[in-house]
Amino acid sequence: MVPNFPLARDLSSAAASQVPASDEDGTAPIAQPVARCFAIVEILGKQYKVTEGDRITTESMIEKIPGDEITFDKVLMLGSKEKTLLGQPYLADASVKVIVEQQTLAPKVYIFKMKRRKNMKRMKGFRASVTSCRVVQINGM
């Protein structure tokens, strides 16, 4: 059974007594700028913890070229010093925008096979294709 966590949680005791600011007619809360926030985002089935300005290396996205902007909507968690938002499993209106920097190859991984007393040795190398991206913007906080 999965525990039912609250979706938003204030970490400071002073913030609990404050009423959130709203626009002129008092209907919608105004988004307050947050100093430094992080996001846990799912990209191609893997989870990455990112902040604005981070450079991440993911599995190859072959159809993308350097300079392309990509928006990932599968955000599992947003957090900062003041507030934490936890998705179940994803946050509805959160997204992470990245720019593709380069398509390259990862460092070589060597595969070595040997059978004892048979004079059989085999060395093989493999380099995976990877995509390097720069995190430009985190939305939803």
VOPAGU-2260 file (C-alpha; in pm, 1 decimal, decimal comma):
REM VOPAGU-2260
SITE   aa  ch    i         X         Y         Z
SITE  MET   A    0       0,0       0,0       0,0
SITE  VAL   A    1     134,9     341,2     -99,4
SITE  PRO   A    2     118,6     610,6     171,1
SITE  ASN   A    3     -89,7     916,0      86,5
SITE  PHE   A    4     154,1    1207,9     111,0
SITE  PRO   A    5      32,5    1567,2      86,0
SITE  LEU   A    6     104,0    1725,4    -252,2
SITE  ALA   A    7     244,2    2052,3    -115,7
SITE  ARG   A    8     425,7    2109,5     210,3
SITE  ASP   A    9     571,8    2424,5     364,9
SITE  LEU   A   10     894,9    2363,8     550,0
SITE  SER   A   11     905,0    2689,3     747,2
SITE  SER   A   12     678,8    2750,7    1047,1
SITE  ALA   A   13     644,1    3121,9     961,9
SITE  ALA   A   14     497,6    3041,0     620,1
SITE  ALA   A   15     208,5    2849,2     777,8
SITE  SER   A   16      56,5    3166,2     927,0
SITE  GLN   A   17      82,4    3373,7     607,1
SITE  VAL   A   18    -195,7    3396,0     350,7
SITE  PRO   A   19     -71,3    3361,2      -9,0
SITE  ALA   A   20     -76,6    3678,7    -216,2
SITE  SER   A   21    -349,8    3705,7    -479,5
SITE  ASP   A   22    -426,8    3925,4    -777,9
SITE  GLU   A   23    -657,1    4233,4    -771,7
SITE  ASP   A   24    -990,9    4050,0    -764,0
SITE  GLY   A   25    -865,8    3800,7    -503,4
SITE  THR   A   26    -926,3    3485,0    -705,8
SITE  ALA   A   27    -592,3    3340,6    -813,5
SITE  PRO   A   28    -269,9    3330,7    -612,6
SITE  ILE   A   29      28,7    3513,3    -759,6
SITE  ALA   A   30     337,0    3299,5    -816,5
SITE  GLN   A   31     616,7    3414,1    -588,0
SITE  PRO   A   32     971,6    3394,8    -728,3
SITE  VAL   A   33    1163,5    3108,3    -569,1
SITE  ALA   A   34    1536,6    3145,2    -512,2
SITE  ARG   A   35    1691,6    2810,2    -606,6
SITE  CYS   A   36    1472,3    2512,4    -682,5
SITE  PHE   A   37    1534,7    2161,9    -809,1
SITE  ALA   A   38    1325,4    1911,9   -1000,0
SITE  ILE   A   39    1327,3    1536,2   -1035,6
SITE  VAL   A   40    1232,2    1468,2   -1397,1
SITE  GLU   A   41    1186,6    1145,6   -1592,2
SITE  ILE   A   42    1369,6    1141,6   -1926,7
SITE  LEU   A   43    1354,5     829,0   -2143,8
SITE  GLY   A   44    1260,6     612,7   -1844,9
SITE  LYS   A   45    1538,1     737,1   -1613,9
SITE  GLN   A   46    1511,3     993,0   -1333,0
SITE  TYR   A   47    1742,2    1295,4   -1305,2
SITE  LYS   A   48    1768,7    1557,1   -1030,6
SITE  VAL   A   49    1824,4    1891,6   -1204,5
SITE  THR   A   50    1846,0    2263,0   -1126,8
SITE  GLU   A   51    1853,1    2555,2   -1369,2
SITE  GLY   A   52    2184,7    2572,9   -1551,8
SITE  ASP   A   53    2273,7    2205,4   -1500,7
SITE  ARG   A   54    2416,9    2000,8   -1785,6
SITE  ILE   A   55    2277,9    1648,1   -1806,2
SITE  THR   A   56    2383,9    1356,7   -2024,6
SITE  THR   A   57    2101,0    1124,7   -2128,6
SITE  GLU   A   58    2062,3     831,5   -2360,7
SITE  SER   A   59    2067,2     932,2   -2725,2
SITE  MET   A   60    1774,4    1128,1   -2866,0
SITE  ILE   A   61    1866,6    1070,2   -3229,8
SITE  GLU   A   62    1593,4    1287,2   -3383,9
SITE  LYS   A   63    1715,1    1600,6   -3197,0
SITE  ILE   A   64    1990,6    1828,8   -3323,5
SITE  PRO   A   65    2200,8    2078,4   -3123,0
SITE  GLY   A   66    2000,0    2391,5   -3048,8
SITE  ASP   A   67    1662,0    2216,2   -3023,7
SITE  GLU   A   68    1443,6    2304,1   -2724,1
SITE  ILE   A   69    1272,8    2013,9   -2548,7
SITE  THR   A   70    1008,3    2035,9   -2275,5
SITE  PHE   A   71     974,3    1739,6   -2039,7
SITE  ASP   A   72     638,3    1715,3   -1860,8
SITE  LYS   A   73     706,1    1406,6   -1648,8
SITE  VAL   A   74     816,7    1592,8   -1335,2
SITE  LEU   A   75     802,3    1376,0   -1022,5
SITE  MET   A   76     902,8    1636,9    -764,6
SITE  LEU   A   77     980,9    2006,6    -727,3
SITE  GLY   A   78    1160,5    2143,5    -424,8
SITE  SER   A   79    1330,0    2444,5    -270,1
SITE  LYS   A   80    1416,7    2564,0      79,9
SITE  GLU   A   81    1064,8    2697,8     132,6
SITE  LYS   A   82     840,5    2445,1     -40,0
SITE  THR   A   83     825,5    2087,4    -169,0
SITE  LEU   A   84     575,8    1957,7    -425,9
SITE  LEU   A   85     543,7    1582,1    -465,4
SITE  GLY   A   86     362,7    1424,1    -759,9
SITE  GLN   A   87     162,5    1103,5    -750,0
SITE  PRO   A   88     328,9     998,1    -981,1
SITE  TYR   A   89     369,4    1326,2   -1177,6
SITE  LEU   A   90     295,1    1692,5   -1109,6
SITE  ALA   A   91      16,2    1822,5   -1332,8
SITE  ASP   A   92     140,8    2167,9   -1438,0
SITE  ALA   A   93     517,3    2129,7   -1393,4
SITE  SER   A   94     771,4    2108,1   -1674,4
SITE  VAL   A   95    1145,2    2128,9   -1736,4
SITE  LYS   A   96    1278,4    2300,7   -2048,4
SITE  VAL   A   97    1619,4    2196,3   -2185,5
SITE  ILE   A   98    1830,9    2285,7   -2489,1
SITE  VAL   A   99    2025,3    2013,7   -2671,4
SITE  GLU   A  100    2395,9    2101,8   -2671,4
SITE  GLN   A  101    2554,7    1808,0   -2852,8
SITE  GLN   A  102    2518,8    1450,2   -2971,9
SITE  THR   A  103    2829,4    1252,0   -2887,0
SITE  LEU   A  104    2963,2     914,5   -2775,0
SITE  ALA   A  105    3014,1     809,5   -2413,2
SITE  PRO   A  106    3354,9     687,2   -2293,9
SITE  LYS   A  107    3445,0     341,3   -2417,7
SITE  VAL   A  108    3339,2      43,0   -2209,2
SITE  TYR   A  109    3559,5    -263,9   -2252,0
SITE  ILE   A  110    3422,6    -617,9   -2245,7
SITE  PHE   A  111    3687,1    -881,9   -2171,5
SITE  LYS   A  112    3612,5   -1254,2   -2196,9
SITE  MET   A  113    3855,3   -1530,4   -2109,2
SITE  LYS   A  114    3843,9   -1906,7   -2059,8
SITE  ARG   A  115    4105,3   -2047,5   -1830,2
SITE  ARG   A  116    4354,1   -2301,1   -1963,1
SITE  LYS   A  117    4208,2   -2279,3   -2316,3
SITE  ASN   A  118    4416,0   -1991,7   -2455,7
SITE  MET   A  119    4094,1   -1804,4   -2537,5
SITE  LYS   A  120    4080,2   -1430,6   -2476,6
SITE  ARG   A  121    3849,9   -1178,9   -2638,2
SITE  MET   A  122    3849,5    -799,7   -2595,4
SITE  LYS   A  123    3565,1    -590,4   -2729,6
SITE  GLY   A  124    3476,9    -222,6   -2687,4
SITE  PHE   A  125    3148,6     -32,4   -2696,6
SITE  ARG   A  126    3062,3     339,1   -2699,8
SITE  ALA   A  127    2701,0     438,5   -2639,0
SITE  SER   A  128    2545,7     738,6   -2815,9
SITE  VAL   A  129    2450,1    1011,7   -2567,9
SITE  THR   A  130    2284,8    1353,7   -2579,9
SITE  SER   A  131    2408,9    1644,7   -2367,2
SITE  CYS   A  132    2143,3    1896,7   -2262,9
SITE  ARG   A  133    2145,0    2222,7   -2063,4
SITE  VAL   A  134    1852,0    2289,3   -1826,8
SITE  VAL   A  135    1711,7    2632,5   -1911,6
SITE  GLN   A  136    1393,6    2663,0   -1706,9
SITE  ILE   A  137    1194,0    2480,4   -1438,5
SITE  ASN   A  138     821,5    2565,2   -1435,0
SITE  GLY   A  139     556,8    2483,2   -1178,6
SITE  MET   A  140     697,1    2610,9    -849,4
